[in-house]
Amino acid sequence: MNTKKTAYLLSFVLLFGTASHAYAAEYDRYLVKTTAGTWKRYFGVRHSFDNGFTTDLSDFQVRFARIFGLEIEPVTKLYVLPDEDKKDVNLEKEARPTRNNGKIQRAVPLDQVPWGIEMVYDDPFVNKTSGGDGVNVAVVDTGILISHPDLKSRIKDCKNFSNPRVSVVDGKCEDKNGHGTHVAGIIAADGGSDGLGIFGVAPAANIYAYQVCSASGSCWADDVALAIRTAADNGVNIINLSLGADAPSSLIYDAVVYASGKNVLVIAAAGNDGPYTGSIDYPAANKEIVGVGALDANKAVSDWSSRGINSQTTAYVIDDGDIEFAAPGVSVESTWNDGGYAILSGTSMAAPHIVGLAAKLWQKGALNPAMATRDILHTLSSDLFPLGDDDDSGWGIPTL
């Protein structure tokens, strides 16, 4: 069939299909593995990648594309929030700004230097209110409240990759969930200009707020992948991914490989599906990424923290499916999306502790800063029970 006839048939069937199936159409996102402009025009393009483009298709459109021999692949959905029945990892308490005589009174944290920050420093003489100068960190998450008193001086870029109508929106990264704001505070909260706020691990680091998830905490893998690539192209040094799924995503994996090729260190939450061996989520399960489990204040790995397969792979050699570190992730206080503070639990809270340490230790003078920093984290790690490179915590907890 020649190109003209194909285009005519395509136009006719798509229009007919749209008209006759619109009343029942439900759309899911797919990667269409072609770069042909004809298919891009007919289906519309969400994001373009080297091997194709993503778009939202109805069941009818999927069947029709396959008739023409197109290879299509469902786009993975990831989540930043745990199941609702896991009470251990839900919001515990919140300190909100108050109004006094018509003026908004800023909230204050329960502890300016939370227990998790104290644990990863592990030295009373280390300055806990500095570090990370000049290091760029991307928080790929639900967005960030960029006006939060403890974060507003740290924000260097703000983009929304999750808008349903526009591929990327510059200057917008509103956090209607709270998760991204909480993660950002663990990394780089600087106490605010009044010095009354909370401090993160690296309070001088620059934050790139990249919104990829909805208010409900769900995220499409193509939005995440484009955010990772954009971060790498924009000079980001470290990327925090406090999100995950049970299945891998080729789009995210390719983006991580791309970022790694630009000396970007990617760190991800292991997931909250433990205590079963091999329960680690993707993308943390990929060896190119630092996977992080959650500890409580007694340095015990939480039951719900996902486990790796370290016992089945070579000890102290990073492999797919391994947990690399564990860090504070139970009852962690940090910034919240109402300008106040909240206490949350989850591996989502553990990963940014390692991100903050990586920012503080960033080996900018090395030939490969990302790998050199990863090696330093290994060197500074203290083993946790069970001993050795175990499924629960890998190398253990890195501390200063």
N, C-alpha and C positions, 0 to 999 in steps of 0.2 A: 504494500500500500504506500503510495507516495505521500510526501509531507503535507500537501494541500488536502488530500482526502483524510489523512489522519487528523489534521487540525479541525476539519469540518465535522468529522464524526465525534471528536472530542468535545467540540463546542455544543453539538446537538445533545449528546448524551448527558453532559454535565448540566446543561440547562434543564433538560427533561428530568434528570435525577433530582436536581435541586427543587424544582417545582413540585414533583410528585412525592418527595420524601421529606420536605421541609417540616411538615407537621410532626414527624416522628424523629427528626434528626437529633442525634447526640454526638458530640465531637470529642475525640481524643487526639493527643498530639503524637505525630509520627516524624521519623527521619526518612525523607524520600531520597534514595541514593541515586541521584542524577543531578547534573548541573545544567541540564537543558533548559533554555529560557521558556520554551513552550509550557512545560509543566509548572514552572514557577509562576507564569502569568495566570494559569487556570486555577491553581490551588492556592496561590498567595504564599508569601514567604514570611515566616517568623524570624528565623536566623539562618544565615548561610554559613556552611562549613566546607572544608576541602572536598569531602566526599558526597555532598548533597546539601539539602536544606530541610528545615523543620517547618511543620505547618499543622493546623488543626483540621482533621478530616472526619467526615461522617462514615458510618459503616458502608454506605453505598459507594462513597468515593474510594474507600479502601478496596472494595471488590472491583471497582472499575479500573483502578490503577493496576491491580494485579492481572486483569485481563490483558492489559498492554505490556505485561512482563516487567513492570517496575518493581524493584526491590525496595520494600518499605519495612521499617523497624519501629516498634512502639518506643516512645521516649519514656525513660524511667521517671517515676515520681519519687521524690525524697521527702523526708519530714524532719523538722527541727524539734518537734515536741513528742514526748512519750505517749503511750496509751493512757487514757484517762483513768484506768483502774490502778495505775502504778502511782499510788499516793506519795511514795518516797521521792518521786521526781517532779512533783507538781509545785506550784507556787505556795510557799509556806506563810510568809507574812510580808507586809509592805509598810514603808514609812513614806507618807505622802506630804507634799507641800500643803500648808494651811493658810487660811486667810485671817488676818488680824487688822481690825480697823480699816477694812477695805484694801489692805496691802497683802500681797502674797508673801508668806513667810517660807523661806526655803527649808526643805526637809534636811535632817542630819542623820547620818548613818549610825547604827548601833556601835560600830567599831570602824575607825578611820583606816586602820590597817588590819583587814580581816585575817582570820586564822590561816587561811590558805596562803596568803602572801607571806605571813610569818613562817609557814612551813617550808616554802620553796626557797626562802632566803636562808633560814637555818643558821643565822649568825647575827647576834644582837648588835654587832658593830657595823654591819653593812647598811648603807643609806637606802632606806626603803621608799624614799620619795623622789628618786631620780632614776635615770637610765632609759636607754632606747633612743637617745638623741640622733635624729637624722635617719632613723630606720622607718621604712614605710610598711604598714601592715594593713592588709585588706580583710575586712570582716564581711564575708559572703554569707548573708543571713536574711533576717526579716526586715532589715533596715536599722536605723539608729535615730534616736531623738537627738538631733545635732545641736539643739539648744540647751541640753542638760548642762547645768553649771560645771560639772566635773569632766565634761567631754568636749564642750564647744571649742576650746582652744586646740584640741587634738585633731579635729576633722580637717582633712586636706582635700577630700573629694567625696562626692555624693551622687550616686547614680541608681536608677531603678531599672532592672532588667526584667521585671515581672509584670509590667503594664500589659494588659491584654490587647491593646490596640497599637502600641508603639514599641518597637524593638528595644530601644534604650532611651530613657528620659534623663537628661543631665540636670543636676541640681535638685533632684527629688529622691528621697530615701526614707520616707516616713515610716516609722515603726509602729504599726497598729497591734502588734503582738506583745512586744516587750523583750523577747528572747535576744534579738541582736543587740539591743541597748545593754542588756545584762552582760553579754559576752564581751562587748567593747570595754565596759568598765573594768572587768577583770584584767584585761590586757593593759589599758592605758589611762584609766581615770587619774586625774592630776590634782584632786582635792579642791578644784575651783579657785577663782581669783581671790576669794575670801579665806581660803585655807580651811574651810569647815567641812569639806566633803570627804569622799572616800578616795583611796589610792589603789591603783592597779599595780601590776608587777613592773611595768616599764612606762612610767607616767610622762616620759618625754617623747614617746613614739608618735608617729603620724598615723592617723586612722583613715583608711579609704572605706567609706560606707557603701557597700554594694548590696542593694536589696534584690533578692532573688526569690523570696518566699512570700506567700500570702499571709493575711492576718491570722488564718487558721493554722499556719505553720507548714503548709505543703509547698513543695518547690519542684518545678520541672527541670530535668537534667540539662536541657539545652540552654535554659537561662543561666544555670550554674556554670556550665561550660564556657559560655560567652563571657561571663563575669571573670572567670579564672584567666582566660586569654587576655581580656582587657587589662586586668591587674598586671599581668606579666609585661604587656606592652607599655604600661604607664609607669614603670619603674618601681613596682611594689617588690619588697624583699621577702615577705612572709605572708602566707594566706591562711586564715582560720576557716575551717569548714566544720561547724558544729551542727551537722546534718548527716543523714544517712538513709540507706535502704538495704533490704535483704539481697537485692540483685545488683550486679555491676552495671555501669553505663559506659558504653564505648565512647560517647561524647565527652564525658567527664574524664575518663582515662586519657584520651588523646589530648585534652586540654591540660591535664596535669603533666604529661610528658612534654608538651610544648613549654609550659611554665618552668619545668625543671631544666630544660635546655637553656633557659635564660637566667639560671642561678637563683630561682625562686624556691623557697622551702615551703612545702604544703603540709599542714598539720590538721588532723581531723579527729573528731570524737569517735570512739570505738562503738558506741551504741549502748542501749539500756536493756539488752535482751539476755543477760547472764542468768545463772552462772555456768552456762553450758559451753563446753569446748567448741570452738569454731563458730561462736555466735556473733563474732565481730561483724559490724556492718561495712558496706561499701559507701564511700570510697576509702575508708580507713584501712580496709583489708589489702589494698594495693601496696606493694613494697616501695613504690615511689613516694608514698605518703607516710608521715609519722602518725601512727594510731595510738590514742591515749585513753586509758581506763580511769575509773574514779576511785579515790580514796576518801575515807572519813578522817576525823580529827585524830584518831588513834593509829593512822597509817595502815588501816585494814581496807582491803579492796571490797567495795560494796557488792552484795549478792547480785544486784541487778546490773552491775557493770559487765558489758560483753567481754567474752574471753577470746583469746587467739588460739592458734595451733602450734605455738612455740615448741611444745614437747615433741612434735612430729617433724620439726625442721631442724636445721643445723643451729646449734646454740650460738648466740651472739652474732648471727649473720642475718641481716634483714631479708625476710622472704615474704611472699604473698600469704596473707592470713595471720601474720604475727602481730601481737600487741608489742609496742615498743616501750612505752612508759605508762606510769600511773601518776596521777596528780590530784590535788584536792577537788572534790566534786560533790560533796554531801553538805547540805545546809550552807551554801556559799552566798554571802551578801555582796550585792553589786548594784550598779545604777539601774533605774527602771524608766519606762517610757512615759511616766507622768511627771518626771523631774525629781522623783524621790528614789527610794531604794527598796529592793526586794531580796528575799532569801530563796534560792532555788537549789535543786539537786539534779545531777545528771552528768554524764560524760561530756555533755555540751559545756559544762562549767569547768571540767578538767582540762580540756584541750587548750583553752585560752591561757591557763596558767603556764603551760609549756610554750605557747606562742610568746607570752611576755618575757619568759626567760630567754628564749631565742633572740628576741629583740635586744634584750640587755647584753647578750653575749655575742651579738652579730659580728662575724669575722670579716669585716668589709675589706681588709687588706689581702685576703686569701685569693688564690686563683679561682677557686670555686667556693664562694662564701657560704652557700647553702649547705654543701656537704661538710665543710669545715665546722660550721656551727652545729650541725647534727652530731659530728664526732665529739665536739666539746660536751654536748649534752650527755652522750654516752659516758664520757670520762668522769663527769660530775655526778653520775647516778649512784645511789645507794640501793643495794639489794633489799627486797622485801620478801616476806614469807608468802608462798613457799620459796625456798632458796633456788638460785640460778635463774636462767632465762626461762621463766615459767609462763604459762598460758594467761595468768591473771594480770601480771604487771611487767613482763619482759625484763628490761634492764633495771627496772625499779623506778625510783623518783629522783630526778636531777635536782640538786640544790646548790646554792652558792655558799 
